[in-house]
């Protein structure tokens, strides 16, 4: 099990990997039409950027509100909000499929709300399960648009449906294991016997976690409120795509917006090894936007302003600020 006794460290390796991602963007800027991209960025102007920043922040507000509800208000919302931003920042610089951010969440919420590790972890896993619902909806909507463009070929249908089934199965497995601690206890007991170690503390935490998770799953009202927050988070997260397309003079099909959003989220979740998947994300997004009809300059401009500036730099700046505030508060 990961250690929840300290927050994941952001060291030189993370910064070097981030630099590597930025280097990957150099040939992108050379390959695509940088001059046309700059013209389109001027065309977009500052107002859409401001509105998109605001939309992202409202989305993060609902994201953290969904977790606050699952915590049953056992922590101040101010602390939950700062911890949520900090987890985004940690995920951005320590690429581990969002696991590093969740370790940070457990660490900080235990400090702020004095929650046992098992209970703290149960709220975070439940929050993850709830948050995946609108994302799966987004993938299905994006898939519908993709199939309307290329036609329902058997190969594409198999590939897309397989990804949806695998993702759903993964979270269902997490749900089942969390509801019944016996299988997890057996796994720990097996490791315990093989290594001749005493892992009674771990087994105790698992029992505590499973009981707390079952209590959360049985509270339908709490789950419904948290799910509502997750869909509002999804909506405001996706809104900047439409803001930028409209500011460039395009009307974007809602299903195409869902497709672009799905791709951007998948690229954040996959632990490629580069913080925020910087560079790789930009290459993929510009390729997708070019494939659906935008010029190279338009694709590059929209990628830079929506993905690099509105998401990456936004989370980097405000996440770092939240991280600094939390660390300072803990040291008092």
Buried (B, 14 or more C-beta within 10 A) or exposed (E): EEEBEEBBEBEEEBEEBBEBBBEBBEEBEEEBBBEBBBEBBEEBEEEBBEBBBBBBEBBBBBBBBBBBBBBEEBBEBEBBBBBBBBBBBBBBBBBBEBBBBBBBBBBBBBBBBEBBBBBBBBBBBBBBBBBBBBBBBBBBBBBEBBBEEEEEEEEBEEEBEEBEEEBBEEBEEBBEBBEEBEEBBEEBEEEBEEEEEEBEEBBBBBBBBBBBBBBBBEBEEBBEBBBBBBBBBBBBBBBBBBBBBEBBEBEBEEBBBBBBBBBBBBBBEEBBEBBBBBBBBBBBBBBBBBEBEBBBBBBBBBBBBBBBBBBBEBBBEBBBBBBEBBEEEEEE
